């Protein structure tokens, strides 16, 4: 009798364990794994803001990160199954479209602006050059429509018929539903985990790296009125102030003459014409070309622009205090030092982290 009871218990336990794994059943469907709400270990980088913006609305879980990673690189989220988020946001370029002034959309047309890096996106208060979206979730939905021309019903059907995605959604969301909302939420979780915080500069801030004399001289220039970089790029280790500026790229007499209205395109306010979101200057070696229209191909060109290339216009930012001299007039040795510091902001671990790579 005891042996029979033991046998029944073992059999029941085996059947239960089989049901919570991914097991094909009669018609080829899969009994999904159980929901896994375990928290993904987001780092808390030194000198970063205390918390990501809006993280409490969509906390990052291990299962959500895994699903989001697959969806980020999933080409079936485009109208012709040809392009994924990772097609324009490439890891080797710090999740920008390095080398391209504009990215190619699914229909062959070009984006209106340069594709920015996704590094530390969860800490940003405004997203895109014109700030038209406020959260990574909304930015992902925006890009899916604009660049990938997604047809949601068709794409969701493809995912629902895929054994892998039925399992991943069931683990990431308590309802296990393969919906637009859950898809975008998972992509947001993956993007929130794209944290770049291990450059030589980060190590310097943590007391783990000693700058060379040239790098330190460049840092001193960077955070002084001489170099005049810190106003927009050093409110935190994000190296962006999350604000919009007209930094003197173009000379116009009337704001309507700007080729790109920038923030003004979104707000409709003439005072916002020609203003663009301050990008992070992390990982610049990986993210050329630079500015919203990719007009500068090298870091040297950017430094030269701020040294002697500033242009006047009605909405130019008051922080461009060296406008009267066309720039900060750095000497060549000073430029070399500033560049040496800027290169300490490259995070090689970030662009090579296998956890962020294409899983397919």
N, C-alpha and C positions, 0 to 999 in steps of 0.2 A: 504493500500500500504506500509506504513512504517513498519507495523507488518510483512509483507511478506519479505521485504528487510532484516529486522533484523533476521528473521528465516533463510534466505539463508546465511547470513554472519556467523551466529552461526554454521550452518551445515558445511559450508566450513572450518571454523576454527577447528571443531571437526575432520573432515576428515584429515586435514593437521596434526593435533597433533597425530592422529592415525598412520600416515605414518612415522613419525619420531621416533616412539616407536618400540619395537620388537613385531610384530603382525603376527601370523600365517596367511597365505593366502592359497588359494585353494589347491595347491599340497603339502602343508606342508612346503614350503619354508618360510623364514622370511624376511620381509622388514627391512633392517638393520638400526641401529641408525646412526645419522650423526657423521661425523668426529669431534673429540674433541681434539684440540691441547693444552689444558690448561697444564701449566707447573707443574710437580711434585716438591714439596718443598724439594729439597735436602738440608740437613744442611750444614753449613760452619764451621766445627769443629775447635776449637782452636789449634794452633800449627800444623795444617795439611798444606800440600801444598795448594796454593791459589785456584787451580782448578784441576779437574780431567783431566787425559790425554785423549785427543781426544773427550771430551764431546761435543764440538761444531759440530762434525760430526753426532752425534745421541743423541740429547737432550732428557732427560727423561721427558715424559709427564705422566699425571695421567692415561690416557687410555693405554699408552705403558707399564707402570709399571704393570697395572692390567692384561693385556694380557701376559706380560712376566712372571708374577707370575704363571699364569695358565700353561703356556708352560714349565716352569722350573720343575713343578711337574707332567707333562703329560707323562705317561708311553707309550703312543702311538707313541712317537718319538723314540722308539727303535724297532728293527727288529721284536721282538716277543711280543711287548706291555707289557714288564715285568719290565722295569727299566727307571727311569727318571733321570734328573740331580740331583734332590733331593734325589735320592737313594744312591748316594755317597757323596753328600754334604748336610749333615743333620743339620737342624737348631740347635738342642740341642747340637751339637758338633761344634758350630760356623761355620757351613757350611763346615766342614771337615768330614771325615769318621771315627770319633773318635773310638778308640779302635782297629782299624784294621791297620796293617802295610801296607797292599795292599788291594785295592778294587776289588770286583768281577765284571767282565764285563758281558755283556749279554750272551756271549757264555760259561761262566763258568771259563774262564781263569782269571788270576790276572793282575792288572796293574803293570807296571814296577817299579813304584815309589809310595811313600805314597801320599795320596790325601790331598792337602793343603787346608787351610781355604780360603773362598772367601771374608772374611772381608776386606773392603776398597779396593777391587780389582780395582776399577776405577782409583785409584791413582798410580797404579803400571805401571812401564815403560816396564817391561818384565814379561811374565806370563809362568808358569810351572817352574819346577826345572831347566830345561835346557834353559829357555828363548825363546823357539821356536815360541811363539806367542807374539804379541805386544798389542793386544786389547782384552777386554772381548768378543767382537763379534767373533773374530778369535778363541779364546779359546773355546767358546761354540761350534763352528762348528767343531773344532778339536775333542772335547770330544764326540760329537754326532756320529762322524765316528768311533773313536777308541773304546770307551766304549760301546756305544749303537748300533753300527753297523746299523745306520739308513739307510733306503731306502727312499730317499726323496719323490719320486713320490707317493709311497704308503702311507706314513705318511701324506702328504699334502692332498691326497684324503680323508683320514679319517677326517681330520680337516675340509675340505670343506663341508663335509656332516653332520657336527655338527652345530646345530643352535647356540649354545653358541659361538663357534669360529667365525662364520660368523659375529655375532654382535660385538665381541671383536676386530676383525681385522678391521671392518668398522669404529670403533671408534678410533683405534690407528693410522691408516694410511689413508692418503688422498685418495689413490686409493682403499683402502679396500681389496687389493689383498692378498690371502693366498698363499704366495710364500716362498721359502727358505730364500730369503734375508730379508723379513719382519719378518719371524719367528725368525731368528737369531738376528735381530735388537731389537726385543721385549725382548728376553731373556737377551740381553746385558743391556737394560734399567733397568730390574729388578735387575740384578747383580750390576749395578752401584749404586743402592739405598741401597745396603747392607753395610751400614756405621756403624762401631762400634766406638762410641765416648763418652760413658758414664760409663766408668770404674771408680773406685775410683781414679786412677791416673789422668784421665781426669778431674775429679772434683777437685783434688788437684791443677792441673794447672790453673783451673778457680777460685781458691780460695774458693771452696765449700766443701773441705774435709781436715781434719787434719790427717796426717799420724801418726801412732804409732811410738815410738822410734825405734823399730826394722825395720819397713818399711822404715823409713827415713834413717837409717844407711845403709840399703840395697840399697836405691836409691843413696846414696853417693858412695858406692862401685861400683854400676853399671856404674856411669858416671866418674869413676876415673881409673887411670892406674893400680890400684891394682886389681879391678874386671875385668877390661879390656873388658867390654861388649859394651861400647858406640860407639866404632869405626864403628861397623856394625849395631847397633840397636838403635841409638839415633840421627839420622840426622833430625828427625821430630817425631811427635807423631804417625806416622805410625809404628815406631819401627822396621824399616828395611831400609837399605840404597839403596835398589833396585839394588844391585850390586852382582856379582858372586865371590865366594871365595872357596878356598880349606882350610877348617878349621881344618885339621889335624885328620880326622877320621881314615885314613888307612895308614899303613906303606908299601910303595912299593919303589923299586929301579928304576923301569922303568914305565913311565906313561901308557904303554900298559898293565901293570899288574893290573890296577884299574878294579875292577869288574864292575863298572858303570863309564862311561867316562863323564857323566854330560854335562856341556856346550860344551865340546869337541865333543860329539855326534852330536851336531847341527852345530857347526862351522867347525869341522874337523881340528882345530888348536891344535897341541900337547900341546901348552901352556895353553889350556883351559881344558885339561883332569883333571878330579877330582874336577872341580869347580862347585858349585851349587848356585842357587839364595838364597840370605839371606831371610829366611822366617820372617814374623812378629812374635813377641813374645807376641802379644795380645792373651788373652783367652787361655793360655796354659793349664789351668785346664780342658778345654773342648776338647782339640785337641790331646791327646796322640794317638799313640806313636810319637816319634820325630825323626828328620833328614829325609833325602830323602828316606831312606830304613826302617824307623820305628824301628831302632835298640834300642832306649832307651824308656823304658816304663813309666818313671816318670820324673818329673822336677828335683828331687834329683839326678837321674842318669846323667842328662845333666849337672848339676852343678858340679858333681864329675868328669865328663869327662874333663871339662875345667879347673878343679883344678889340676888334676894329670894324665890325660889320652891322651894328645896330641901325635900324631904320625907324623914322618917325611916322606916327599915324595918330588919329584922334583918340584912340582907346589904348595907347601904349601904357603899360603899367608904370606907376610912379617908382617902383623898385628898380626900374632901368635907369638908375641915377647917372650912369656914364654915357647917356645918350648924346650929350653935347660933344663928347670926344669920340663918338661912334663906337665906344666900347671901353673896356677897362685898361686897354693898352698894356697888357702884360708883355714882358720881354720874352725872348725865346727861351732863356733858361727857366723863367717862371712857368711858361707854358709846358715845358718838359716835366717840371716838378708836378704841376697840376695833373698832367696826364698820368704820371707815375702813381699818384694817389688814386685817381679814378680807376685804374686797373686793379687796385686792391679790392675793389667792390665786386669783382668777378667771383662767382661761386661755382667752382668746378664740380663740387659734390652735387649741387642742384641739377646741373644739366646731365649728369651721369647716374643719377639715382635710379636703380632698376625698379623701385617701387612705383615710379612715375611713368615707366616706359610702356610702349604698346604691348598689350598682353596677347595679341593674336599672332 
